[in-house]
Amino acid sequence: MIAVVPIYHPRADARRAVRRGYPNGHSAGRGGGVRVCRGAEQVRRYLLQRLVDAVVLDVKSAPADVFELPGRFPRIPFYALSAFRPEDGPVLERCRAAGFAGVLIEGVDNAVLGEWIAARTADAARRQALAEAPRLLRLAEPLQRSAWAEVLRRVGRPTTTAQVAQALGVTREYLSRQFGAGGAPNLKRVIDLARVAWAADLLSNPGYPVGVVARVLGYASSAHLAAAARRVAGVPASELGALGARGVLARFARGRTRSRE
């Protein structure tokens, strides 16, 4: 995992509870996991500089303008984590109106916070959107499925067929040959598919222009993202948001599956 979950919360116990159950990509050398923020501005910086899977906020201590963020990034789940009391009904209603994906009660939900959030991230939603990919792309063999899983694991950064092969313990030539068997696309094009699908999902957020999405996903420039969008989906990058990840997969499966290795 390379995506991050920024958390803004003044109390260490709540921060530890989220970190305790959330998969720690940082310890695995991938730079992901929960990131503690000192203020709302740092949360905003993460949103514009990193691939973000979810955001956790103590809405009772955060500045009022954080309630604008879920509307700007609706494809990223925002979770309110606070010590809510019976008199906090207006705050809860404001969370609902702002588009928060869930409300968690500090102290009561601490034992399950990390696991609960990890199962309900932007990454989980994108993977669900691409759940039909193995069938549509004719990825029937175990090696093909394993390569697809590895592509999704690396999707937030530039990836080569050689890197996927190394992770699976086979040579690049062998993986390329076996992956494309049985009418499946070649692996290089499938890597393009996954990254463009992620870009399409990010561009569904009003808060993300094309340039920011290109940077977040590790493209060299907006032009490189635009070229990938044309190869995979036949549309300019500015139209990816309207397609979404599922729409990108559908266009790809209708005849954009080949490229030179």
LODRENTOR-346856 format. One record per residue: x, y, z of N, C-alpha, C in turn. Coordinates in steps of 0.02 Angstrom, whole numbers, plus 50000, padded with zeros to 5 digits. Layout:
<rs>
XYZXYZXYZ;...
</rs>
This chain:
<rs>
500424994150000500005000050000500445006250000;500295011049956500665017249955500225023249969;499565022349972499115027849987499155029450061;498945035550079498975037750148498275039350173;498205039250239497585041350273497785046850321;497685053150302497825058550349497325058650406;497565059650467497125060250525497295066650562;496785070650575496865076650616496465075550679;496815074550734496485073350798496965075450854;496725079250903497185081750955497375076551008;497025070951011497155066151065497525060051039;498075058451074498515052951052498165046251054;497715045151102497385038651106496975037151043;496625042251019496225041350958496675040150898;497225043750893497685042750837497985035750839;498175033550898498455026850904497945021450886;497315022650904496795017650889496715016750814;496755022150775496705021650702497315018150674;497905020050698498525017150672498585009750689;498335007850748498435001050772498124995850724;497554997250697497214992350655497274993450581;497594999050560497645000450489498284997550460;498254994350401498864991550370499414996750364;500004995150389500545000050392501004999450332;500835002850278501245002650218501935005550228;501995010150276502635013350287503155008350312;502945003950357503414999050384503634994150331;503224993350278503404988750224503814992150170;503994998450183504415002150136504045005050077;503385005750083502995008250027502725015250038;502845018150097502665025050108501935026250120;501545021050134500825021950146500665022050220;500025020950236499815020650306499535027150331;499415027450396499105033150428499615038650439;499425044850424499875050650433499535055750478;499855057250534499575062050582499695069150556;499185073250557499225080150534499155084850594;499535090250593499505095050648498945100150639;498665100350579498135105150567497775103450502;497225107050491496825105750431497205107350367;497655112150371498035113950311498485108250289;498755104550336499165098750318498745093350285;498125092550308497665087850275497575089850202;497475096250190497385098650121498005097350079;498585098150108499205096950070499255089650051;499085085150096499095078050079498615076650021;498035079550022497545078349969497805080449901;498225085549899498475088149836499155085449817;499475081749862500155079349847500225071849849;499765068249881499825061049889499175057649868;499225051149855498635047149844498325045849912;497715048249923497385047949989496815042949986;496805038350034496295033050035495685034950077;495785039050128495255041250172495525046950214;495085050650246495285056150290494895055350356;495245056050412494935055550477495015062250513;494465065050536494485071750567494105071850632;494395075050682494015076850741493635083250725;493025082650704492645088450679492485093350735;492525091250797492375095750853492955100450869;493555098650847494125103050860494405106050796;494205103450739494455106050675494105112650657;494435116850617494115123050595493505121550553;493035126350552492395125250519492465123750444;492995126250412493045125350340493205118150319;493365113650367493475106650347492835103550322;492265106350340491625103550316491545104550241;491965108750210491935109750138492295104050100;492755100650134493195095850099492825089850070;492355086550106492015080850075491665082550009;491405088550003491075090549941491565091549884;492185093449900492695094349848493025087749829;493005082849874493315076349862492825070749879;492265070349844491745065549863491935058249853;492435056849811492645049949800493135047549853;493335051949897493775050049953493345050250016;493275044650052492845044750112493155048750169;492755053250196492945057050255492575054250315;492945053050369492635050250430492715055150488;492165056550522492175060750581492295056350642;492845057750678493015054050739493065058950796;492575058850840492565063650896492225060450956;492315063551014491975061351075491285064551075;490835061751035490175064651027489755063651091;489355068651106488905068551163488185069651139;487695068251181486995069151159486845076151132;487195081251158487055088051136487395089851069;487755085051040488115086350977487695084950915;487035084550923486605083350865486725088050807;486795094750819486925099250763487575097750726;488095095550763488735093850731488645087650687;488285082650712488155076650673487755078150611;487265082450617486865084350559487295087950507;487755092050532488205095550485488655090550449;488885085450485489285080150452488885076750397;488265075150412487845071950361487745076350301;487595082750312487475087350257488105088550216;488685088350249489315089650214489545083750172;489275077750185489465071950146489975067450178;490045067750244490495063050278490245056050268;490715051450256490525044450241490345040550304;490555042850361490395039350423490575043450484;490265041850539490395045050604490615039750653;491185040850684491475036050732491525039450800;491345035750852491315038550919491965036850956;492345041950971492975041051006492845037651074;493255032651088493175028951150492745022751140;492165023551110491715017951099491965013551042;492185016550987492385012850927493135011650922;493515013550971494245013350965494525006450947;494215001150972494474994450961494454992250888;494024995350848493944993050779494084998550728;494325004250749494385010050704494795008450642;495415006050651495855004950594495584999850545;495344994150570495074989050526494454991450490;494024995050525493404997550495493545002350438;494005006950449494175011850398494515008450339;494975003650353495345000350300494884996650252;494314994350276493844990850233493394995450192;493455002050204492995006850173493385012850146;493895011450107494325016750080494165018050006;494465023349980494405024749909494705019049868;495255016149891495565010549857495085004649852;494735003149907494254997649907493704998849857;493475005149851492945006749803493185006049731;493805008149718494075007449650494165000149631;494404996149677494484989049664493804985849649;493294987949685492624985349672492384987349603;492544993549583492344995849516492674991649461;493264988949476493624984849426493564977349440;493064975449480492994968449499492884963849439;492584966449385492454962449326493054961949279;493594965549296494174965649250494444958749234;494574954449283494844947749264494414944049214;493754944449221493314940949173493324944449105;493254951049104493234954749041493894954249003;494454953749039495104953649008495374946548998;494974941549016495154934549008495774932649048;495794934949109496344933249153496124927149194;496214921349166495954915249196496474911249235;497104911849216497634907749246497894910949311;498134906749357498384909449421498924914849412;499384913949366499904918949356499614925549331;499124925149287498794931249263498444934949321;498094931149363497744934149420498244937149469;498794933749481499294936349527499614942749500;499734942849434500014948849404499524954649409;498884953349398498374958649404498364961349476;498394956949525498404959149594499014963449609;499584961649581500194965549591500154972249557;499854972549498499744978849464499324983549507;498784980949535498354985049578498724987349640;499144983149667499524985049727499994990949713;500244991349650500724996449632500425002349594;499765002649590499445006949541499585014449553;499745016349613499855023449626500535026049608;500935022049574501605024349554501785021249487;502265024149451502475021149388502705013949398;502485009549354502635002349361502824999549293;503314995049293503524991749232503364984249236;503344981049178503234973849177503804970249214;504404972949211504964969749246504864969849321;504594975249347504474975749420503944970649442;503424969949401502904965149418503194958049415;503594956649364503904950049358504354948549418;504744953449438505184952349495504784950849558;504234954349568503824953249627503524946149627;503404943449568503104936849562503624931249556;504264933149553504794928149550504874924749484;504724928249428504814925449361505174930649319;505384928649259505714933449215505194937749180;505424943449157504974947949121504714944649058;505144941249022504944938148959504414932748971;504534928749022504054923349037503374926249058;503384931349101502754934249123502384937549065;502734941149023502414944348966502084939348920;502434933848908502174928648864501564925148895;501614923448959501074919748991500474924249006;500604930549021500044935049038499594936048977;499884936648918499484937948859499184931748827;499254925948859498984919848830498224919648836;497914915848791497194914948795496784920948776;497084925548740496704931448718496704937248766;497104936848820497144942348868497554948048839;497454954148864497884959648842498594958548864;499064962348835499744961748861499794965948925;500294964248964500354966949032500474974449032;500874976748985501014983948984500374987948977;499924985748934499294989348925498844988648986;498874983049021498464982249082498714986849137;499374987849141499644992749189499364999649173;499355001349109499055007749088498325008149110;497965002749099497255002649117497145004249191;497505000849234497405001849306497555009049326;498095011849301498275018649320497785023749293;497555022749232497065027449204496385026749240;496205020649260495595019749298495625023549365;496205023149398496295026949460496245034449446;496565036649391496535043749373495815045949361;495425041749328494725043449314494335044249379;494455039849427494115040449491494315046849526;494955048449526495175054649559494885060849524;494855060549458494595066349421493845067049428;493505062249460492805063049477492705067849535;493255069649569493235074349624493315081449598;492865086049613492935092949590493585096249613;493865093849668494475096949694495105094949659;495075090449609495675088049575495685090249502;496125094849483496255096049412496725090749384;496775090549318497175085349285497905085449308;498185091449315498885091949334499025088949402;498575090049449498675087349516498615079749515;498145077049478498065069749474498685066649442;498945069849390499555067249359500125066949410;500185072049450500725072149500500605066949555;499985066449579499825061749632499975054549611;499845052849548499935046049524500635044849495;501055049849497501745048849475501865049249401;501395052149363501525053349292502045058949285;502445058649233502955063649223502665070549210;502075070849181501755077149166501025075849150;500635081249145499935080749123499895077749054;500385079349011500385076648943500445069048943;500855066348988500925059148992500265055849014;499915058849062499265056249081498775056749023;498795062348987498335063148930498465057848877;499095056248864499255051148814499005044348837;499085042848901498845036448927498085035948922;497745041548937497005041548932496785040148861;497135042848812496965041548742497085034248724;497645031448747497795024548731497285019748761;497105020948823496695016248861495945017148848;495725023448848495005024748845494785028648784;495255031348745495075035048686494765041848699;494915044748757494645051248774495205055648801;495115062348800495605066648833495565065848908;496095067548942496105066749015495545070549049;495345076149021494815080249051494135076749052;494065071449011493425067749010493445061349051;494005059849082494045053649121493575053749181;493505059449213493085059849272492365057849258;492115059449199491435057649181491365050149170;491905046849149491895039649139491935035849204;492365038049249492485034249310492885027949295;493085024449347493505018449338493135013049298;492505012049313492125006749279492045008449204;491935014749189491865016849119492515016049081;493085017349113493735016349081493825008949065;493655004549112493714997349099493284995249040;492674997749036492224995848982492504998048915;492765004048910493055006448847493675002348828;494075000948877494684997048865494514990148838;494024986848869493834980048850493534979748780;493314985548754493004985548688493524986648632;494154984948644494614985048588495244989048595;495424991048656496044994848665496544990948707;496564984448695496934980048740497644978348718;497844980348659498504978348634498984984148633;499614982648647500154987548638500794983648627;501294986848604501944983548595502294983048662;502584977348677502974976548737503654979748727;
</rs>
